[in-house]
Amino acid sequence: MEKLTVSQLREMNDDQLADALEDTTKALFWLRVKAQTDRLDVPSELMRNRKLIAQIKTVQSQRAMASVK
């Protein structure tokens, strides 16, 4: 998955955010599996994916809170 910024995440609609979250979660899973069985080419990808998941969830929760008000 390409590197996404928070501003790019905010421009996405809800379905695109959900797809990005699903893709990033799957990528993180496979990175963890590979880290246990092999050596990672870029170990910082684990942290990058965790951070991206947190950013996506933050944008989703901000939208949920805005729709409640």
C-alpha positions as CSV (number, residue, x, y, z in Angstrom):
1,M,0.0,0.0,0.0
2,E,1.3,3.4,-0.9
3,K,2.0,5.9,1.8
4,L,-1.1,7.9,2.6
5,T,-1.2,11.2,4.5
6,V,-3.9,12.3,6.9
7,S,-5.2,14.9,4.4
8,Q,-5.6,12.2,1.8
9,L,-7.4,10.0,4.3
10,R,-9.8,12.9,5.1
11,E,-10.6,13.3,1.4
12,M,-11.7,9.6,1.1
13,N,-15.3,8.6,1.5
14,D,-16.4,6.1,4.2
15,D,-16.2,3.1,1.8
16,Q,-12.7,4.0,0.6
17,L,-11.6,4.3,4.3
18,A,-13.0,1.0,5.2
19,D,-11.2,-0.6,2.2
20,A,-7.9,1.1,3.1
21,L,-8.3,-0.2,6.7
22,E,-8.9,-3.7,5.5
23,D,-6.0,-3.7,3.1
24,T,-3.6,-2.2,5.7
25,T,-4.7,-4.7,8.3
26,K,-4.1,-7.6,5.9
27,A,-0.7,-6.2,5.0
28,L,0.2,-5.9,8.7
29,F,-0.8,-9.5,9.3
30,W,1.4,-10.8,6.5
31,L,4.3,-8.6,7.6
32,R,4.0,-10.1,11.1
33,V,3.9,-13.6,9.7
34,K,6.9,-12.8,7.6
35,A,8.7,-11.2,10.5
36,Q,8.3,-14.4,12.5
37,T,9.4,-16.8,9.7
38,D,11.9,-14.7,7.8
39,R,13.7,-11.4,8.0
40,L,11.8,-8.3,6.8
41,D,13.4,-6.3,4.0
42,V,12.2,-3.1,5.7
43,P,11.4,-3.6,9.4
44,S,10.0,-0.1,9.7
45,E,7.0,-1.2,7.5
46,L,5.5,-2.8,10.7
47,M,5.4,0.6,12.5
48,R,4.3,2.4,9.4
49,N,1.3,0.1,8.9
50,R,0.3,0.3,12.6
51,K,0.5,4.1,12.4
52,L,-1.7,4.1,9.2
53,I,-4.3,1.9,10.9
54,A,-4.4,4.3,13.8
55,Q,-4.8,7.3,11.5
56,I,-7.6,5.6,9.5
57,K,-9.5,4.7,12.7
58,T,-9.0,8.2,14.0
59,V,-10.5,9.7,10.9
60,Q,-13.4,7.3,11.1
61,S,-14.1,8.1,14.7
62,Q,-13.9,11.8,14.0
63,R,-16.6,11.4,11.3
64,A,-18.7,9.3,13.6
65,M,-18.5,12.0,16.3
66,A,-19.3,14.8,13.8
67,S,-22.4,12.9,12.6
68,V,-23.7,12.5,16.1
69,K,-23.7,16.2,16.8
